[in-house]
Amino acid sequence: MEKIKYVSWQDENMWLGYLEEFPDYMTQGETKEELKANLTDIHSELNSGNIPCARKVEELEVA
């Protein structure tokens, strides 16, 4: 099982969040569990290749 990092916060009655790796794709849920399920769905879609031009945060090592 892969672990991925996400950012989340509560705004009134909704939980909002995005995957740290894909900050352009935000989702929400009425509960934190629903938010996590939605983030899992987004992760699957973004890594499937079905979404063209998906921007991704990566690391670059420089000297």
Secondary structure, DSSP 8 states (H G I E B T S, - for coil): -----EEEEEETTEEEEEETTEEEEEEEESSHHHHHHHHHHHHHHHHHT-STT----------
